[in-house]
Amino acid sequence: RGPSPPAPDPPPTPHRRKPSSWKPEIQRRRERDPQRGERPHRTPRHQTTIMSFPGRFVQRTWHLVDAAEQTVGRLASQVAPILRGKHKPTYRPNADCGDFVVVVNADKVKFTGNKWKDKLYRWHTGYPGGLKQRRAMDMMERRPDYIVRKAILGMLYNTKLRRQYIEPRLKVYAGPDHPHGPQLGFDAVPLPKVPRSRKCLDGFHFGLGERYSSAPLQGNEGAHKNQNPVYPRLKPEALRG
């Protein structure tokens, strides 16, 4: 008995066509109610992004901070919110709305306890066995500005927003001299809070001063000539917007 013949191929499935009576839902809706028309598309609320005060984020304030005789950690915890712009009523976590901060006298900061001898700064050169470490007291002799800068940036998220936008706005200098005299203007009071009453919002300039609407811009950065708060001790109540 020989092998059985192969089974024939199944017939091709005909293409399923839509019946002639099929119509889109929008067309049937128009036929039922011609005056109703097409409903506008509504984006879900969780997919929308509210842009508050567009076009004014380029105006930034320059802050001068004196780090002499201040604890490194407490100083960094007050400077970090200024770099992010959390003292502004227009703050948004996904926007670059922070200010410039100039820190002087970084070589006169202090640590609590025995951190000058116990605290270690570690980094890697990228080569095998290239792990390096240095005590805080040795780092102060070589790079005094590194201690303050490392502490401040360590309190921010390590994202592209920090590396590309926030880090260039932090200026740390070991001594009292700095080259940012043209950007630093007159002393100013802390930023006010956003009023709750609508009647008070008429004369409110987003918490950035009375001359906020006519403040001049300098290139892409922008600066306020009349905004230069100096925080000798950086008290928390001085940073509340």
N, C-alpha and C positions, 0 to 999 in steps of 0.2 A: 504494500500500500504506500503510495507516494505521499509527499507532503501536500498539505492542503493549500489551495491557492490563496494569495493574500487578499485581505478584505478590501473592498473598493473604498476609495476616498469618499468622505461624506460630502454631500452637495453643499455648495457655498451658501452661507447664510445671507439672505437678502438684507439690504440696508434698510434699517427701520426708519421710515419717514414719518414726520409728524403729520397728523391728520390735517386736512384742509381747514377744519374748524378750530384749530389751535391758534391762539392769539396771546401775545404777551400780556402780563398782568396790567401793565400801565395802559395798554390799549383797551382792554375790557373795562378798566375803571373809567376811562374817558367816555366810553359809549354809555355806561350807566349814568354818569353825571358829567356832562360836558363842561359845566362851569367850575367843577372842582379842580380839574387840571392835574398836573404832576406835583406831588409833595416835595418840598425841598429836603435835601439830604442833611441829616443832623449827625454831627460827629459826637460820639460819646464823650461825656465829661472827662473821663479818665484819660482820654487821648488828646485832649486840648492842653495847650500851654499858654498861660496868660502872661503877656509881655507888659509889664507896668513901666511907665515913664520911658518909652523908647527914645533914643537919640540923646539922652543926657548922661549915659554911663561913662562917656569919654572924659567928663570933667572930674578930676581927682584932686584931692587935697594932699599937701605935703605936711607930714608930722615930724617934729623934731623930738627925739627922746634922749635924755641924758642918763646913761647907764652907770654913772659913778655911784659906788656904795650901794648897789642894788643887788638883790639875790637873782641869780640867773634864771631859775625856774619861774619865780613870780613875775619877773620882767617879761619872759617869753610868753607867759599865759595872757598878758595884757596886750602885747604887740601882735600876736597871731590873729585875733579877731579884727584888728584894724586892717591887716593885709587882705583879709577876705571880704571886708566891707560889712561885717555883721553889726556895726554901730549905726548903719544907715537904715532908714525906713524902707528904702528901695532894694534891700538885699534879696538876692535870689541865689540858691546854692549852685545853680547851673550857669551862672553868669560871672563874668570878670568885673566886679564892681568895687574892688578894694581901693585903698589909697596907698600913697608912697610913705615909707617910714625911713627916716634917717636916724641911726643910732650912733651916738658919739661916746667917747670915753669907755670903750669896751674893755680896755686894759685895767679898769678899776672896779670890775664886778667882783662879787664875792659868792662863796658857797657856804652852806651850813654844814656843821659837823666836820668830818675828816675827809670830805670829798676831794680836797686838793691832792691828797695822797692816794685815796682809794679809788676814785673815779678814773676809768680807763676809756680812752677813745681808740677804737679798732677800725682798721680798713684793710683791704686786700689789694695788692698790686696787680693781680691777674695771672701771675706766674706761680708755678708749683712751689709751695712753701713760702708764699709771699704775704702771709698774715702779719700785719704790723699792729702794734699797740703803743700808746703813749699816755702817761699820766696827765692829769689835768694841770698840775703845776708846771710840767714841762711844755705842755701845749700853750700855756699862757705866755711863756718866754718866747716861743717860736711864732705862734699865730694867735694873738689874743682875740682877733675878730672872729676866728673860727668857732670859739666856744659859744658866743652869743648867737651867731648865725645857725649853728647846728641845733641849739636848743629851740630857737623860734621855728625853724622849718620842720623840726621833729614833731611839732604840735599841729601840723597840717597834713592833710591826706596827700599821699604820694601819687598824684595823678598828673595828667597832661596839663590841667589847669594850673597846678602849682609850679611845675617845672618850666612852663613856657611863659606864664603871665605873672605869677605871684613872686617867684624868686627874683626876677630882675627889679622889682619895686622895693626890695629890701636892701638898704645901703648901710653897712656897718663899718665903722672906722675906730681904730684903736685910740686915737687922741681926740682932742676937742675940735680939730680943724676938719673941714669938709668942703668940697667944691660945689655944693648945692645952694649957695647963697642967693642966686637969682630966683630960684624956685620957691624959696622960703620967704614968705611975706611977713605981714604983721601978725601979732598974737590974736587968737580968736577964742570965743567961748565954746564950750562943748556943744555938740549938735543937739538941738531940742527934740522932744518927743513929738510924734504925730498926734495932733489933737483929735479927740473923738467927736467933737461937735462940728457939724457942717458949717456953722457960722464962722468958726475959727479957721476953716480951711481956705477962706478967700485970701488971706494974707500970708498963708503958709507956703514956703518955697522948698518943700521936700526936705526940710531939715538941714539945708546946706547954706543958710545965710540969706540975708535980705537981697543981696545983689546976685543971687544965683542965676536968674534968667539972663542977666547981662554980663556974666563972668567971661573973661576972654579965654580963648583956647591957645595952647602952645603946641603946635604940631599934632601928632596923634595922641599924645599923652594928656595934655591939658592940665591946667593947674589953676587954683584960686589964689589970686594975689592977696585977698583979705582973709585967707584961712591958713593959719599956722598955729594950731594949739601946741603948747609946750607942756609936756607932762613930766614934772620933776620926779614924782613918786608913782605915777600911773595908778591912781586910786580907782577902784571899780566904778564909783559913782561919776567919775569924770568921763567915762566912755559910754555911758548910757545915752542912746539917741532918743 
